[in-house]
Amino acid sequence: MPETPNSEIRNPQLEHTTVLLREAVALLAPRPGGVYLDGTLGGGGHAEEILHRSAPDGVLIGLDQDADAVARSRERLAGYGKRAVIVQANFRAVTQVLAGLGIDALDGVLLDLGLSWFHLRNPERGFSFQTEGPLDMRMNAGSPTTAADLVNNLPQQELARIIREYGEEKKANAIAKAIERARGRGPITSTVQLAQIVSSVFPPYPPRRTHPATLTFQALRIAVNDEMNALREGLGAAVTVLKPGGRIAIISFHSLEDRIVKQAYVEHAKGCICPPRLPVCRCEKKADLKILTRRPVMASDSEVAGNPASRSAKLRAAEKL
Ligand SMILES: C[S@@+](CC[C@H](N)C(=O)[O-])C[C@H]1O[C@@H](n2cnc3c(N)ncnc32)[C@H](O)[C@@H]1O
């Protein structure tokens, strides 16, 4: 079994750099004998630290919907033997996955949302507007709908809605219109082609400013992978399956995700919601979470200096009552 997790000595040029590693795992507080779920294995960095901190007999159930992430994590965590149980699955199906494994309660759940560096690095996956690749963006390569399907087939209004809602992009209508015009001339099939269409709506892009296609790509990726619904469902199911005293820690990377996490925690932390004029409680709602992070935990200056992608990370944690 590895003595120390090697996440921190990995070369950030070649690997996914785990974000808020110490902070997230400290809030999860893994201990020997506990059963933990990492719903977003990615490169396996958080998972390895959880295994390390729950030695000698803690168990880590690791999920990822991406087959490559599963294969990489299996290799990285092979030294932990039966303590690491790795399954290719969407975390929204956590209840079914745990039932299949015969596990009915967890001591902790970690979600580190979004893409890994491996997704962005591989042009074939179609996540990056910087490199030419097919317009794909599926985290699970077996799921039926690609970004090209959405871009070429959705009505203009629906495209505008997705770009506005999931990208919070002010020019959503103009971008959808430019896409509609371009696809009239032939299908839009590549990342760079789409990036150029989106850029045509903006004044020329000065180097070193955010690329004009950033928010549109984010919006399409969220839609392709149904990320908001997966988060809502996965979070709800995870809270249900936590043991009293068990903890949930979620790292999000944009305001839409963070809002869902924050609101869900607040909702779970609330007891009776009957109007004050009622003399006795009728709703029977009971709080089942205690919020551990009133404000989100953010990456330190030194982490951001070493890994600029950590700048937007927000970590929120709660404990089951
Ligand atoms: C930011 S990376 C995780 C990195 C990981 N914590 C580490 O230390 O290497 C996010 C991973 O979550 C996966 N993912 C995103 N949404 C998912 C979902 N709904 N179900 C399962 N995996 C998901 C992605 O495929 C990606 O590999």
The ligand as an ORCA input file, in Angstrom:
! r2SCAN-3c Opt
* xyz 0 1
  C     -12.554     17.900    -11.363
  S     -12.487     16.226    -11.826
  C     -12.160     15.400    -10.318
  C     -10.718     15.399     -9.932
  C     -10.392     14.556     -8.722
  N     -11.016     15.043     -7.515
  C      -8.904     14.430     -8.516
  O      -8.428     14.691     -7.411
  O      -8.209     14.033     -9.454
  C     -14.162     15.838    -12.077
  C     -14.436     14.432    -12.549
  O     -15.803     14.176    -12.273
  C     -16.372     13.470    -13.316
  N     -17.795     13.762    -13.294
  C     -18.394     14.955    -13.503
  N     -19.724     14.837    -13.335
  C     -19.967     13.546    -12.977
  C     -21.138     12.817    -12.655
  N     -22.352     13.378    -12.691
  N     -21.002     11.517    -12.311
  C     -19.778     10.922    -12.288
  N     -18.643     11.552    -12.620
  C     -18.736     12.861    -12.935
  C     -15.656     13.936    -14.564
  O     -15.680     12.934    -15.560
  C     -14.242     14.198    -14.034
  O     -13.417     13.080    -14.244
*
